[in-house]
Structure formats: C-alpha cells, structure tokens
C-alpha cells in the first residue's frame, strides 16, 4: 500500500529480498524461473511484483541476468520508485 507522503510502497525492496535469498549461498550460480516464481509466491509479494516475476521467460538465470530481466519489467511498468529495483 502506498503511503500518503511518498511514492514508495510498504513492499519497497521486497523483490530484492527474494533475489538475495535465492543467491544467498555463494555456490549458487544460477536459478530456474520456477525457483524465482516459487520464492516470490512464498514471500507473499504483492500482485504487481508477482506480475513482474511471471513475465520472466522460461530458462535459467545468473543473478546478473535475473536482475536485468526483473529491472527491465519494473522500469517498463514505471514501478522503480514504488517497489525499487534489484541488484
């Protein structure tokens, strides 16, 4: 939910939390799209962010590639100020 005095959602940074958790083990070099979708659902992301995650094409993603894909969708929806981008 957006606060009255800012563009940031209460869920600002929630997608970053998911990405960080997926790559928390230094041995993990890539994740599958399904892993990302399940992690997003398990973290109860808001519908806007679930939409962004569901836009990911099938495949395997390094952290960099995943962030590029997610950020592209976030920026395309003009949600960067609302939900933040990922790295």
Secondary structure, DSSP 4 states (H G I P E B T S, - for coil): -B-TT-S-BTTTTHHHHHHHHHT-STT---EEHHHHHHHHHHTT--HHHHHHHHTSPSSEE-HHHHHHHHHHHHHHTT-HHHH----
